[in-house]
């Protein structure tokens, strides 16, 4: 399913030491009926202000070495498994 390897999925992002990030893989993100841009996909459990789980899509930014981060979904609590399943299901469509 995923076409590209992730070498450094979070090159310029900073997390709280208590946060936990998981890179799920890389592949095209479907934009409507057309295959979209190559993206990497991540689930992050943020713990700084209580537990919040986020699903992210990261794409190359407008300049080399920069990235655009798309917040896809948010859930309260530690919902990493559920968020990863949702994201992987969305990518299979």
DSSP file (Angstrom, degrees, kcal/mol; ACC not computed):
  #  RESIDUE AA STRUCTURE BP1 BP2  ACC     N-H-->O    O-->H-N    N-H-->O    O-->H-N    TCO  KAPPA ALPHA  PHI   PSI    X-CA   Y-CA   Z-CA
    1    1 A X              0   0    0      0, 0.0     2,-0.4     0, 0.0    24,-0.0   0.000 360.0 360.0 360.0 -46.7    0.0    0.0    0.0
    2    2 A X        -     0   0    0      1,-0.1    25,-0.3    25,-0.1     3,-0.0  -0.686 360.0-168.2 -90.1 136.0    2.7    2.5    0.9
    3    3 A X        +     0   0    0     23,-0.5     2,-0.3    -2,-0.4    24,-0.2   0.726  62.2  49.5 -94.9 -24.7    5.1    3.5   -1.8
    4    4 A X  S    S-     0   0    0     22,-0.4    22,-0.4    35,-0.2     2,-0.2  -0.870  73.5-122.6-124.5 150.3    7.8    5.4    0.0
    5    5 A X        -     0   0    0     -2,-0.3     2,-0.7    20,-0.1    -2,-0.0  -0.608  24.9-127.0 -84.9 149.1   10.0    4.8    2.9
    6    6 A X        +     0   0    0     -2,-0.2     3,-0.1     1,-0.2    17,-0.0  -0.868  31.3 170.8 -96.4 119.8   10.0    7.3    5.8
    7    7 A X  S    S-     0   0    0     -2,-0.7     2,-0.2     1,-0.2    -1,-0.2   0.870  79.3  -1.7 -95.2 -44.6   13.6    8.4    6.6
    8    8 A X    >   +     0   0    0      1,-0.1     3,-0.8     0, 0.0    -1,-0.2  -0.676  66.5 179.1-145.9  86.1   12.9   11.2    9.0
    9    9 A X  T 3  S+     0   0    0      1,-0.3     3,-0.1    -2,-0.2    31,-0.1   0.716  80.9  35.9 -68.8 -21.0    9.2   11.8    9.5
   10   10 A X  T >   +     0   0    0      1,-0.1     3,-0.7     3,-0.1    -1,-0.3  -0.419  67.8 152.8-127.2  58.0    9.5   14.6   12.0
   11   11 A X  T <  S+     0   0    0     -3,-0.8    -1,-0.1     1,-0.2    -2,-0.1   0.819  81.6  15.0 -64.1 -32.8   12.5   16.6   10.9
   12   12 A X  T 3  S+     0   0    0     -3,-0.1     2,-0.3     2,-0.0    -1,-0.2   0.115  98.1 108.9-132.2  26.2   11.5   20.0   12.3
   13   13 A X    <   -     0   0    0     -3,-0.7     2,-0.4     2,-0.0    -3,-0.1  -0.787  51.4-150.2-101.0 147.4    8.6   19.3   14.7
   14   14 A X        -     0   0    0     -2,-0.3     2,-0.3     0, 0.0    -2,-0.0  -0.957  14.0-172.6-118.5 135.5    9.0   19.6   18.5
   15   15 A X        -     0   0    0     -2,-0.4     2,-0.2     4,-0.1    31,-0.0  -0.851  33.1-100.7-121.0 157.7    7.0   17.5   20.9
   16   16 A X    >   -     0   0    0     -2,-0.3     3,-1.9     1,-0.1    31,-0.1  -0.516  41.8-114.1 -65.7 144.8    6.6   17.5   24.7
   17   17 A X  T 3  S+     0   0    0      1,-0.3    -1,-0.1    -2,-0.2    -2,-0.0   0.753 116.6  56.2 -57.1 -23.0    8.8   14.7   26.1
   18   18 A X  T 3  S+     0   0    0      2,-0.1    -1,-0.3     0, 0.0    27,-0.0   0.620  86.1 102.6 -84.5 -12.8    5.7   12.8   27.2
   19   19 A X    <   -     0   0    0     -3,-1.9     2,-0.4    27,-0.1    27,-0.2  -0.326  59.4-150.5 -69.9 153.3    4.2   12.8   23.7
   20   20 A X  E     -A   45   0A   0     25,-2.1    25,-3.0     2,-0.0     2,-0.4  -0.987  11.2-169.5-129.2 122.3    4.3    9.5   21.7
   21   21 A X  E     -A   44   0A   0     -2,-0.4     2,-0.4    23,-0.2    23,-0.2  -0.905   3.6-169.2-114.5 138.8    4.4    9.6   17.9
   22   22 A X  E     -A   43   0A   0     21,-2.6    21,-2.3    -2,-0.4     2,-0.6  -0.992  14.4-145.8-127.7 124.2    4.0    6.7   15.5
   23   23 A X  E     -A   42   0A   0     -2,-0.4    19,-0.2    19,-0.2     3,-0.1  -0.802  12.6-172.4 -87.0 122.0    4.7    6.9   11.8
   24   24 A X  E     -     0   0A   0     17,-3.0     2,-0.3    -2,-0.6    18,-0.2   0.753  47.9 -87.7 -87.8 -26.2    2.3    4.6    9.9
   25   25 A X  E     -A   41   0A   0     16,-1.0    16,-2.5     2,-0.0     2,-0.3  -0.933  38.4 -85.3 147.8-171.0    3.8    4.8    6.5
   26   26 A X  E     +A   40   0A   0    -22,-0.4   -23,-0.5    -2,-0.3   -22,-0.4  -0.970  50.7 118.8-136.5 150.7    3.8    6.8    3.3
   27   27 A X  E     -A   39   0A   0     12,-2.5    12,-2.9    -2,-0.3     2,-0.2  -0.969  61.7 -49.3 174.4-177.9    1.7    6.8    0.2
   28   28 A X  E     -A   38   0A   0     -2,-0.3     2,-0.6    10,-0.2    10,-0.2  -0.549  44.1-140.6 -77.9 140.0   -0.6    8.9   -2.0
   29   29 A X        -     0   0    0      8,-1.9     7,-0.4    -2,-0.2     2,-0.3  -0.898  23.5-124.2 -99.1 122.0   -3.5   10.8   -0.3
   30   30 A X        -     0   0    0     -2,-0.6     2,-0.7     5,-0.2     5,-0.2  -0.497  21.7-165.7 -71.8 126.2   -6.6   10.6   -2.4
   31   31 A X  B >   -D   34   0B   0      3,-2.3     3,-1.4    -2,-0.3     2,-0.3  -0.884  62.7 -53.8-113.3  96.9   -8.0   14.1   -3.2
   32   32 A X  T 3  S-     0   0    0     -2,-0.7     4,-0.1     1,-0.2    -2,-0.0  -0.555 118.1 -20.8  70.5-133.3  -11.5   13.5   -4.5
   33   33 A X  T 3  S+     0   0    0     -2,-0.3     2,-0.3    -3,-0.1    -1,-0.2   0.483 125.6  80.1 -87.1  -3.3  -11.6   11.0   -7.4
   34   34 A X  B <  S-D   31   0B   0     -3,-1.4    -3,-2.3     1,-0.0     2,-0.2  -0.797  88.1-108.7-108.4 145.4   -7.9   11.6   -8.1
   35   35 A X        -     0   0    0     -2,-0.3    -5,-0.2    -5,-0.2    -2,-0.1  -0.533  46.3-150.4 -66.3 134.9   -4.8   10.1   -6.4
   36   36 A X        -     0   0    0     -7,-0.4    -6,-0.2    -2,-0.2    -1,-0.1   0.020  26.6 -47.7 -97.4-158.3   -3.2   12.9   -4.5
   37   37 A X        -     0   0    0     -8,-0.2    -8,-1.9    -9,-0.2    -1,-0.2  -0.338  62.8 -93.3 -76.9 153.3    0.2   14.0   -3.4
   38   38 A X  E     +A   28   0A   0    -10,-0.2    22,-0.5    -2,-0.1     2,-0.3  -0.472  56.3 172.2 -65.4 131.4    2.6   11.7   -1.7
   39   39 A X  E     -A   27   0A   0    -12,-2.9   -12,-2.5    -2,-0.2     2,-0.3  -0.920  31.9-131.3-138.1 159.2    2.3   12.0    2.1
   40   40 A X  E     -AB  26  58A   0     18,-2.4    18,-2.9    -2,-0.3     2,-0.4  -0.891  25.8-143.8-109.2 150.8    3.5   10.4    5.3
   41   41 A X  E     +AB  25  57A   0    -16,-2.5   -17,-3.0    -2,-0.3   -16,-1.0  -0.939  20.4 175.8-125.0 136.7    0.9    9.5    7.9
   42   42 A X  E     -AB  23  56A   0     14,-2.2    14,-3.0    -2,-0.4     2,-0.4  -0.971  23.0-152.6-142.4 148.6    1.3    9.7   11.7
   43   43 A X  E     -AB  22  55A   0    -21,-2.3   -21,-2.6    -2,-0.3     2,-0.4  -0.994  21.8-171.0-120.2 130.8   -0.7    9.2   14.9
   44   44 A X  E     -AB  21  54A   0     10,-2.7    10,-2.7    -2,-0.4     2,-0.7  -0.982  18.2-152.8-128.7 130.9    0.4   11.2   17.9
   45   45 A X  E     -AB  20  53A   0    -25,-3.0   -25,-2.1    -2,-0.4     2,-0.4  -0.907  18.9-161.9 -97.8 111.4   -0.6   11.0   21.5
   46   46 A X  E     + B   0  52A   0      6,-3.2     6,-2.4    -2,-0.7   -27,-0.1  -0.799  15.7 174.4 -94.2 134.8   -0.2   14.5   23.1
   47   47 A X    >   +     0   0    0     -2,-0.4     3,-1.0     4,-0.2     4,-0.1   0.354  50.2  97.0-121.9   3.8   -0.1   14.5   26.9
   48   48 A X  T 3  S+     0   0    0      1,-0.3     3,-0.1     4,-0.1    -1,-0.1   0.911 100.6  22.1 -66.7 -43.0    0.8   18.1   27.8
   49   49 A X  T 3  S-     0   0    0      1,-0.6    -1,-0.3     3,-0.0     2,-0.1  -0.378 137.5 -58.6-118.0  51.5   -2.8   19.3   28.4
   50   50 A X  S <  S-     0   0    0     -3,-1.0    -1,-0.6     2,-0.0     2,-0.5  -0.270  88.2 -46.6  89.7 172.9   -4.4   16.0   29.1
   51   51 A X        +     0   0    0     -3,-0.1    26,-3.2    -4,-0.1     2,-0.4  -0.692  63.0 164.5 -86.3 123.9   -4.4   13.1   26.7
   52   52 A X  E     -BC  46  76A   0     -6,-2.4    -6,-3.2    -2,-0.5     2,-0.5  -0.998  22.8-150.0-136.2 133.3   -5.4   14.0   23.1
   53   53 A X  E     -BC  45  75A   0     22,-3.2    22,-2.4    -2,-0.4     2,-0.4  -0.899  16.1-172.7-107.5 132.4   -4.8   11.8   20.0
   54   54 A X  E     -BC  44  74A   0    -10,-2.7   -10,-2.7    -2,-0.5     2,-0.5  -0.942  16.9-148.4-124.5 144.0   -4.2   13.4   16.6
   55   55 A X  E     -BC  43  73A   0     18,-2.3    17,-2.9    -2,-0.4    18,-1.2  -0.955  25.5-171.0-108.1 130.5   -3.9   11.9   13.1
   56   56 A X  E     -BC  42  71A   0    -14,-3.0   -14,-2.2    -2,-0.5     2,-0.4  -0.891  21.5-157.8-123.6 150.8   -1.6   13.9   10.8
   57   57 A X  E     -BC  41  70A   0     13,-2.3    13,-3.2    -2,-0.3     2,-0.5  -1.000  17.5-161.8-121.3 128.5   -0.7   13.9    7.1
   58   58 A X  E     +BC  40  69A   0    -18,-2.9   -18,-2.4    -2,-0.4     2,-0.3  -0.946  11.4 177.0-117.3 130.0    2.7   15.4    6.3
   59   59 A X  E     - C   0  68A   0      9,-2.5     9,-2.7    -2,-0.5   -20,-0.1  -0.861  41.8 -82.5-125.3 159.6    3.6   16.6    2.8
   60   60 A X  E     - C   0  67A   0    -22,-0.5     7,-0.3    -2,-0.3     4,-0.1  -0.370  52.4-131.0 -58.7 140.6    6.6   18.3    1.3
   61   61 A X        -     0   0    0      5,-3.2     5,-0.1     2,-0.4     4,-0.1  -0.145  28.5 -88.3 -86.1-175.5    6.4   22.1    1.8
   62   62 A X  S    S+     0   0    0      5,-0.1     2,-0.3     2,-0.1    -1,-0.1   0.698 112.2  45.5 -69.9 -18.8    6.8   24.9   -0.6
   63   63 A X  S >  S-     0   0    0      1,-0.0     3,-2.0     0, 0.0    -2,-0.4  -0.924 101.8 -88.8-123.9 150.8   10.6   25.1    0.1
   64   64 A X  T 3  S+     0   0    0     -2,-0.3     3,-0.1     1,-0.3    -2,-0.1  -0.277 114.0  19.5 -56.2 137.8   13.1   22.3    0.3
   65   65 A X  T 3  S+     0   0    0      1,-0.3     2,-0.3    -4,-0.1    -1,-0.3   0.467 104.6 106.6  81.1   1.5   13.5   20.9    3.8
   66   66 A X    <   -     0   0    0     -3,-2.0    -5,-3.2    -5,-0.1     2,-0.3  -0.795  51.7-156.9-111.7 156.2   10.1   22.3    4.9
   67   67 A X  E     -C   60   0A   0     -2,-0.3     2,-0.5    -7,-0.3    -7,-0.2  -0.944  14.2-138.3-132.9 151.5    6.8   20.4    5.5
   68   68 A X  E     -C   59   0A   0     -9,-2.7    -9,-2.5    -2,-0.3     2,-0.5  -0.951  22.2-153.5-107.0 128.3    3.1   21.1    5.5
   69   69 A X  E     -C   58   0A   0     -2,-0.5     2,-0.6   -11,-0.2   -11,-0.2  -0.904   6.0-164.0-109.9 123.3    1.3   19.4    8.3
   70   70 A X  E     -C   57   0A   0    -13,-3.2   -13,-2.3    -2,-0.5     2,-0.7  -0.924  12.5-145.1-108.4 118.4   -2.4   18.6    7.9
   71   71 A X  E     +C   56   0A   0     -2,-0.6   -15,-0.2   -15,-0.2     3,-0.1  -0.753  23.1 175.5 -81.4 116.8   -4.4   17.7   11.1
   72   72 A X  E     -     0   0A   0    -17,-2.9     2,-0.3    -2,-0.7   -16,-0.2   0.823  57.3  -3.8 -94.3 -36.0   -6.9   15.1    9.9
   73   73 A X  E     -C   55   0A   0    -18,-1.2   -18,-2.3     2,-0.0     2,-0.4  -0.992  53.4-156.8-160.8 149.6   -8.7   14.1   13.1
   74   74 A X  E     +C   54   0A   0     -2,-0.3     2,-0.3   -20,-0.2   -20,-0.2  -0.989  11.3 177.6-132.8 139.6   -8.6   14.7   16.9
   75   75 A X  E     -C   53   0A   0    -22,-2.4   -22,-3.2    -2,-0.4     2,-0.2  -0.998  30.0-118.1-141.3 140.9   -9.9   12.5   19.7
   76   76 A X  E    S+C   52   0A   0     -2,-0.3   -24,-0.3   -24,-0.2     2,-0.1  -0.562  78.4  14.3 -76.6 139.9   -9.8   13.0   23.4
   77   77 A X  S    S-     0   0    0    -26,-3.2     2,-1.3    -2,-0.2   -24,-0.2  -0.273 113.1 -39.8  92.7-179.2   -7.9   10.4   25.4
   78   78 A X  S    S+     0   0    0      1,-0.1     3,-0.1   -26,-0.1    -2,-0.1  -0.710  71.2 147.9 -85.2  94.7   -5.4    7.7   24.3
   79   79 A X     >  +     0   0    0     -2,-1.3     4,-2.9    -4,-0.2     5,-0.2  -0.147  16.7 132.2-120.3  34.8   -7.1    6.5   21.1
   80   80 A X  H  > S+     0   0    0      1,-0.2     4,-2.7     2,-0.2     5,-0.2   0.902  73.4  46.8 -58.3 -46.1   -4.0    5.6   19.2
   81   81 A X  H  > S+     0   0    0      1,-0.2     4,-2.3     2,-0.2    -1,-0.2   0.929 115.7  45.7 -64.2 -44.2   -5.2    2.2   18.0
   82   82 A X  H  > S+     0   0    0      2,-0.2     4,-2.4     1,-0.2    -2,-0.2   0.909 114.5  48.1 -63.9 -42.6   -8.6    3.5   16.9
   83   83 A X  H  X S+     0   0    0     -4,-2.9     4,-2.5     2,-0.2    -2,-0.2   0.900 111.7  49.4 -66.8 -41.1   -7.0    6.5   15.2
   84   84 A X  H  X S+     0   0    0     -4,-2.7     4,-2.7    -5,-0.2     5,-0.2   0.911 111.4  49.5 -64.0 -42.1   -4.4    4.3   13.4
   85   85 A X  H  X S+     0   0    0     -4,-2.3     4,-2.4    -5,-0.2    -2,-0.2   0.911 111.5  49.5 -63.4 -42.4   -7.2    2.0   12.2
   86   86 A X  H  X S+     0   0    0     -4,-2.4     4,-2.3     2,-0.2    -2,-0.2   0.935 113.6  45.8 -60.4 -46.8   -9.3    4.9   11.0
   87   87 A X  H  X S+     0   0    0     -4,-2.5     4,-1.9     2,-0.2    -2,-0.2   0.921 113.3  47.9 -66.2 -44.3   -6.4    6.4    9.1
   88   88 A X  H  X S+     0   0    0     -4,-2.7     4,-1.2     1,-0.2    -1,-0.2   0.889 112.1  50.5 -64.3 -38.4   -5.3    3.0    7.5
   89   89 A X  H  X S+     0   0    0     -4,-2.4     4,-0.7    -5,-0.2     3,-0.4   0.913 109.2  51.6 -63.0 -42.6   -9.0    2.3    6.5
   90   90 A X  H >< S+     0   0    0     -4,-2.3     3,-0.6     1,-0.2    -2,-0.2   0.857 108.4  52.1 -62.5 -35.9   -9.2    5.8    4.9
   91   91 A X  H 3< S+     0   0    0     -4,-1.9    -1,-0.2     1,-0.2    -2,-0.2   0.760 102.0  59.7 -74.4 -24.7   -6.0    5.1    2.9
   92   92 A X  H 3<        0   0    0     -4,-1.2    -1,-0.2    -3,-0.4    -2,-0.2   0.693 360.0 360.0 -76.1 -17.8   -7.3    1.8    1.6
   93   93 A X    <<        0   0    0     -4,-0.7    -1,-0.2    -3,-0.6    -2,-0.1   0.489 360.0 360.0 -70.3 360.0  -10.3    3.5   -0.1
